[in-house]
Amino acid sequence: MPRTPQSASLAWLRERGMGASILVSAISAAFGVILISATGYIGAMLRADPYIGNSGTLAFVLGFMTFILVGVAVYVAAIVTANTFSTVVAGRTRRIALLRLIGASAQSQRGEVARQGLVVGAIGAFLGLVVGTGLAAGGVVLTNALLGLTDVSYAVAQPVVLIPAVVVALTTWVAAWAGSRRVLSVTPLQALGGSVEATREQVVRRPARNAAAIVLFAIGAALLAVGVLVGLVSPLGVLVGFVGGILSFTGIAIGATLVMPPVLRLVGRAFGRSATARLAAENALRYPERSSRMAIGVVMGVTLVTMFAVAIESTKAVMTAAAGGEMPRELGTVLDTFSSIMMGLVAVSAVIAAVGLVNLLTLGVVQRRRELGLLRALGLSNAQVRRLVLLEAAHVTIAAVATGLVLGVAYGWAGAQSLLGSVPVNPDAPSAPHLVWPALPLWPIVAIVVATAVLTLIAAVVPTRLATRVAPVAALAE
């Protein structure tokens, strides 16, 4: 049965990577809808309380937290989407080069990828809007029934819930355009090759991008330090620190090919000297762009969860110092409850990063079938090829976890210190600066390491099977 023009024009949606990108957009949009609805519902509960009423301060705090959490989720989704489309473009190098050979321009090819990103974002945002609205409506009904709140009314279906869906769709579009910048460097001669990744030498020869990454990181780090200093006299230091955190991490994400290779080299030394281990370590370094794209998603997830865990623990340390050595039990209970809620919300961003890791691992193996087929033709067994893929995934993940833990500790401590460094526990006591060392929560960090290790094993299941499914002759013929 012949395909219609409409079905043919959307055939690219069946390519590997697109489904995961739609899922990332859907999760981000649903998360935004649920957070906005939860904030509105809590506001309605507060307004119904005769003792609290219309508290402007509480409304501001709730709105600010919603903005921060939705912004973080969209930020993570944007980086994951940009990396996905960058990987997809690397796999399309031969087709793009053939189109260039027959007259297509690089700009038209990049515009096509950007339009695909807009379609992916729109589909995911719509699905997230529907699912998020349904979950929020069910949550409102369930909460009213469980708490017996008969005087609280809140309508979930409001125009404001469209905001996260629109933001996610537009962000995915921009991220796809940013991730497709490689199209501009594809030449017609590359029609003879397959999937092409930038080598170590090509990555080094990017002075403009590398300089931008270093400048962003330097400015962000300086603002983080200023935020901590301002926090010793005013809680407004957290705003300076927040901007510094965004800028510095953006610098790290842009310059991941500068940051990750040294860490990958250190990790590679711990994998032993067997042929498979050395090949896995060298593969991660030979194509730093591919390794960095996989690593940065894990870095983001680990950084976020570690940051909030360290922030809560450091907050307790700061408040204990402000209270003269012993924090009130009631305040500790409130902080523990708040910590549990925040970790649950931040976990959504970590899930988005995890989807990106699984997606990029799978895409990487699919696009390297010719390389893996050559290794099998040279004598590597199926078990050795599977072990190679698993070791590469473990190699990248360990490096990413180590980097994420370091960044998470720094960001978490800076956030707590810049917000509460001048706040007294006793309102009647005079304000005094309190500077403490970062407080490290042992069990949350252990849980992060274990969860990431499990994720790596799960994420590598499909790629390791794909790596040995095609016969060497067929793989070499591609």
Secondary structure, 3 states (H helix, E strand, C coil): CCCCHHHHHCHHHHCCCHHHHHHHHHHHHHHHHHHHHHHHHHHHHHHHCCCCCCCHHHHHHHHHHHHHHHHHHHHHHHHHHHHHHHHHHHHCHHHHHHHHHCCCCHHHHHHHHHHHHHHHHHHHHHHHHHHHHHHHHHHHHHHHHHHCCCCCCCCCCCHHHHHHHHHHHHHHHHHHHHHCHHHHHCCHHHHHCCCCCCCHHHHHCCHHHHHHHHHHHHHHHHHHHHHHHHHCCCCCHHHHHHHHHHHHHHHHHHCHHHHHHHHHHHHHHHHCCCHHHHHHHHHHHHCHHHHHHHHHHHHHHHHHHHHHHHHHHHHHHHHHHHCCCCCCHHHHHHHHHHHHHHHHHHHHHHHHHHHHHHHHHHHHHHHCHHHHHHHHHCCCCHHHHHHHHHHHHHHHHHHHHHHHHHHHHHHHHHHHHHHHCCCCCCCCCCCCCCCCCCCCCHHHHHHHHHHHHHHHHHHCHHHHHHHCCCCHHHHHCC
